[in-house]
């Protein structure tokens, strides 16, 4: 019935919020809450901690909404806030500071492509569900953002503040590690 | 559950738990970030240009032309402290710039190299202005209370195995070297003295590298001196190769 009616984009809703329409922010929260809960549950163990963190993410997003550039996509912007919030809760901020000096960030080797043999995306999702907590955060996050949240490399680079080449490398290496984890002993 | 949470969120906002920050706040924040970069970059440029000025004005820029011992001496006299400070500032600046979206999506090395290029170019430009010379003059007159010590080692060197001055009374195996402050030294040279530019003439300004013994300088090498401020001696590498071939 609604097929002919186009939904307003996240960006146009964000502009409304910037103009002072608080109710419009509820629409954005409704769209992103399930996604952020899913993303947070892969990074944090405690369910109530994830719910509180997501609520905090929305409050922060509202506070900082005027810094959002409506020419850009809204999803990487709110995921950047979510990433910061989850990382802070996981007390892994210090590690992120060192990202600048990580060889993969400092000078990523271009041309590496994610390869996982014959495995299809659906199988990767299953494997991620099963083994995600055994992966190092630096590989876990790009894999989740790419295979579960469906972001493009460039958007992941925006969210994690790392070069696009580094995203490619981490996804490839993360998949290789995942492959090793699921190999029968 | 989700709808309840969304309602709760809107209530929290309406109750003032989160206040939307005005656009002016982010504009001011961007301006503050830019000022922070300018301050760090400016300090780095100042320190690097000071190192360039120090090497030029002391005559140490001539040292590589004296080959292995010249390079060793340059390493010993190099202004490592100011250069180290500049390097720390550069890395800090590169890290801060890398936090911005336009930089973070490219390898961090590119950010570091771009900043290095800008800082080094600006430092050479600043070293060619009379700024450091003026500060050095003020320091010598005691009018530079905090930075005065920094400039105390600048200017023509005395001792340290490197002597710069004008050639007078040129004779076989020796000549008199008159320095800027009219101190005169007797320079002794022989077949072992490195002499990359052939004969020298009276009245010529030269740099002599050698050991001071009994008021005589036993010269290891003699080179025409490129005047302070004109840059590093041209053909330094070529001179070294020539000397190695001798």
Interface residues (C-beta under 8 A of the other chain):
Chain A: X20 X22 X23 X25 X26 X29 X30 X33 X34 X51 X55 X58 X59 X60 X62 X63 X64 X65 X66 X67 X100 X101 X105 X106 X107 X108 X154 X157 X158 X161 X162 X163 X164 X165 X166
Chain B: X2 X3 X5 X6 X7 X8 X9 X10 X12 X13 X14 X17 X18 X19 X20 X21 X22 X23 X25 X26 X94 X95 X98 X99 X101 X104 X105 X106 X107 X108 X109
